[in-house]
Each structure stands twice: as structure tokens, then as C-alpha cells.
Amino acid sequence: MIKKGDKVFILSGNYKGNTGIVLKVFPRRSKVIVQGINIVKKHIKPSAEKPKGEIIKKELPIHLSNLKKESHG
């Protein structure tokens, strides 16, 4: 069982071989957000608060089948 705060190893995908800390878990969707993994750039439309718009980087969820919990030993 992977929980928030666990250190995980990425088994497949673009970030294969990397490790990271679990930030958030979505048990019903069987996905987690891992710090520094699966980062995308999201374009924000201009608004009254940010007249120029913005490009932000955020982590997207990754499926549990692509992760392995690292042992604490």
C-alpha cells in the first residue's frame, strides 16, 4: 500500500528509473502524484488577475502499476 510521504521508484514511462516522494494519493483512480515526476507545462489564459497569462509547471498523476515502494532498509 502506497501512502502520502512514501518514497517510490518509477518502473516505466518517461521517468523510468527515477525516485520521488508521494505528494497525494487517489485510491479510487489508483493513481498518485509524485514530486518531480510527470511534469507538464499548463498554459493559463489571460485574466483580470494575470493580464499576460502564464505558463505553470505541475505534476500529473501516475498509475500505481508504474511504481514500486522503496524499502526503508
ZAFIMAR-898505 format. One record per atom (N, C-alpha, C, O): x, y, z; residue in three letters. Coordinates in steps of 0.2 Angstrom, whole numbers, padded with zeros to 4 digits, always signed. Atoms other than C-alpha are relative to their C-alpha. Layout:
XYZala/...
This chain:
+0004-0006+0000met/+0000+0000+0000met/+0004+0006+0000met/+0008+0007+0005met/-0003-0007+0001ile/+0007+0017-0006ile/-0003+0005+0004ile/-0009+0006+0002ile/+0003-0005-0004lys/+0004+0031+0006lys/+0003+0007-0002lys/+0009+0007-0004lys/-0003-0007+0000lys/+0007+0050+0006lys/+0007+0000+0004lys/+0007-0002+0010lys/-0007+0000-0003gly/+0026+0053+0010gly/+0004-0006-0001gly/+0010-0005+0001gly/-0004+0006+0002asp/+0032+0036+0004asp/+0005+0002-0006asp/+0003+0006-0010asp/-0004-0001+0005lys/+0047+0036-0007lys/-0001-0006-0005lys/-0001-0012-0003lys/+0001+0005+0005val/+0044+0027-0023val/+0005+0000-0006val/+0008+0005-0007val/-0005+0001+0006phe/+0054+0020-0038phe/-0005+0000-0006phe/-0010-0004-0006phe/+0004+0000+0006ile/+0047+0023-0056ile/+0002-0006-0004ile/+0008-0006-0006ile/-0002+0007+0004leu/+0046+0006-0066leu/-0001+0001-0007leu/+0003-0002-0011leu/+0001-0001+0008ser/+0040+0013-0083ser/-0002+0007-0001ser/-0004+0010+0003ser/+0001-0007+0002gly/+0037+0028-0093gly/+0006+0004-0001gly/+0011+0002-0001gly/-0006-0004+0001asn/+0047+0043-0097asn/+0005+0001+0006asn/+0010+0003+0005asn/-0004-0001-0006tyr/+0053+0044-0079tyr/+0003-0006+0003tyr/+0005-0006+0009tyr/-0003+0007-0002lys/+0059+0026-0078lys/+0006+0001+0003lys/+0011+0004+0001lys/-0006+0000-0004gly/+0072+0024-0065gly/+0001+0005+0005gly/+0006+0005+0009gly/+0000-0005-0005asn/+0069+0039-0055asn/-0004-0001+0006asn/-0008-0006+0006asn/+0004+0001-0007thr/+0063+0041-0037thr/-0003+0006+0002thr/-0001+0012-0001thr/+0003-0006-0002gly/+0052+0053-0029gly/-0005-0001+0006gly/-0006-0007+0008gly/+0004+0001-0006ile/+0041+0056-0014ile/-0008+0001-0002ile/-0009+0006-0006ile/+0007-0001+0002val/+0022+0054-0015val/-0003+0006+0004val/-0003+0007+0010val/+0003-0006-0002leu/+0013+0070-0013leu/-0008-0001+0002leu/-0010+0002+0007leu/+0008+0001-0001lys/-0006+0065-0015lys/-0001-0007-0003lys/+0001-0009-0008lys/+0003+0007+0002val/-0015+0048-0017val/-0007+0001-0002val/-0011+0004+0001val/+0007+0000+0002phe/-0031+0045-0027phe/-0002-0007+0000phe/-0001-0011-0005phe/+0001+0008-0001pro/-0036+0027-0021pro/-0005-0002-0005pro/-0004-0008-0008pro/+0005+0002+0005arg/-0052+0026-0032arg/+0002+0000-0007arg/+0000-0004-0011arg/-0003+0000+0007arg/-0042+0030-0048arg/+0006-0004+0000arg/+0009-0005-0006arg/-0006+0004-0001ser/-0027+0020-0042ser/+0006+0004-0003ser/+0010+0002-0007ser/-0005-0005+0003lys/-0016+0035-0046lys/+0003+0004+0006lys/+0000+0005+0011lys/-0004-0005-0005val/-0003+0046-0036val/+0003+0005-0003val/+0005+0005-0009val/-0005-0005+0002ile/+0006+0062-0038ile/+0006-0001+0003ile/+0007-0001+0009ile/-0007+0001-0003val/+0025+0060-0036val/+0003+0007-0001val/+0003+0009-0007val/-0004-0006+0001gln/+0036+0075-0033gln/+0005+0000-0005gln/+0009-0005-0005gln/-0005-0001+0005gly/+0046+0080-0048gly/-0001-0005-0006gly/+0003-0006-0010gly/+0001+0005+0005ile/+0038+0066-0059ile/-0006+0002-0004ile/-0011+0004-0001ile/+0006-0002+0004asn/+0026+0068-0074asn/-0002+0007+0000asn/-0007+0009+0000asn/+0001-0007+0000ile/+0028+0086-0075ile/-0002+0003-0007ile/+0001+0001-0012ile/+0002-0003+0007val/+0019+0096-0089val/-0001+0007+0001val/-0001+0010+0007val/+0000-0007+0000lys/+0018+0114-0094lys/-0008+0002-0001lys/-0010-0001-0006lys/+0007-0001+0001lys/+0000+0121-0092lys/-0001+0008-0002lys/+0002+0012+0002lys/+0001-0007+0002his/-0005+0137-0101his/-0006+0003+0003his/-0011+0000+0002his/+0006-0003-0003ile/-0016+0149-0091ile/-0002+0006-0004ile/+0002+0010-0006ile/+0003-0005+0004lys/-0027+0161-0101lys/+0001+0007+0004lys/+0000+0007+0010lys/-0001-0007-0003pro/-0025+0180-0098pro/-0007+0001+0004pro/-0012-0001+0002pro/+0006-0002-0004ser/-0037+0186-0084ser/+0001+0007+0003ser/+0006+0010+0002ser/-0001-0006-0003ala/-0040+0201-0074ala/+0005+0000+0005ala/+0009+0005+0006ala/-0006+0000-0005glu/-0028+0195-0060glu/+0007-0001-0004glu/+0012+0002-0001glu/-0006+0001+0004lys/-0015+0190-0073lys/-0001+0002-0007lys/-0002-0002-0012lys/+0002-0003+0007pro/-0017+0201-0089pro/+0004-0003-0005pro/+0002-0004-0011pro/-0005+0003+0005lys/-0002+0192-0098lys/-0001-0007-0001lys/+0002-0010-0005lys/+0000+0007+0000gly/-0007+0175-0094gly/+0006-0003+0003gly/+0010+0000+0007gly/-0005+0003-0003glu/+0005+0162-0088glu/+0001-0007-0002glu/-0004-0010-0005glu/-0002+0007+0002ile/+0014+0145-0091ile/+0002-0003+0007ile/+0007+0000+0010ile/-0002+0002-0006ile/+0015+0135-0075ile/+0002-0008-0001ile/-0001-0011-0006ile/-0002+0007+0000lys/+0023+0118-0072lys/-0004-0004+0006lys/-0004-0001+0011lys/+0003+0003-0006lys/+0013+0105-0062lys/+0001-0008-0002lys/+0002-0010-0007lys/-0001+0007+0001glu/+0014+0086-0059glu/-0007-0003-0001glu/-0012-0001+0002glu/+0006+0003+0002leu/+0001+0075-0066leu/+0000-0007+0004leu/+0005-0010+0005leu/+0000+0007-0003pro/-0005+0058-0058pro/+0003-0005-0004pro/+0003-0005-0010pro/-0003+0006+0003ile/+0004+0042-0062ile/-0003-0006+0003ile/-0004-0006+0009ile/+0004+0006-0002his/-0004+0025-0061his/+0005-0004+0005his/+0011-0005+0004his/-0004+0004-0005leu/+0001+0014-0046leu/+0004-0006-0003leu/+0009-0008+0000leu/-0003+0005+0003ser/+0006+0000-0058ser/+0007+0002-0003ser/+0011-0003-0004ser/-0007-0002+0003asn/+0021+0010-0064asn/+0005+0002+0006asn/+0010+0004+0005asn/-0004-0001-0006leu/+0028+0012-0046leu/+0001-0006+0004leu/-0002-0011+0004leu/-0002+0005-0005lys/+0037+0002-0033lys/+0002+0004+0006lys/+0006+0008+0006lys/-0002-0003-0006lys/+0038+0007-0015lys/+0007-0002+0002lys/+0009-0008+0002lys/-0007+0002-0002glu/+0056+0008-0009glu/+0000-0002+0007glu/-0003+0001+0011glu/-0001+0003-0007ser/+0061-0002+0006ser/+0004+0005+0004ser/+0008+0009+0002ser/-0003-0005-0004his/+0067+0008+0021his/+0006-0004+0003his/+0008-0002+0009his/-0005+0004-0003gly/+0082-0003+0023gly/+0006+0001-0004gly/+0012-0002-0002gly/
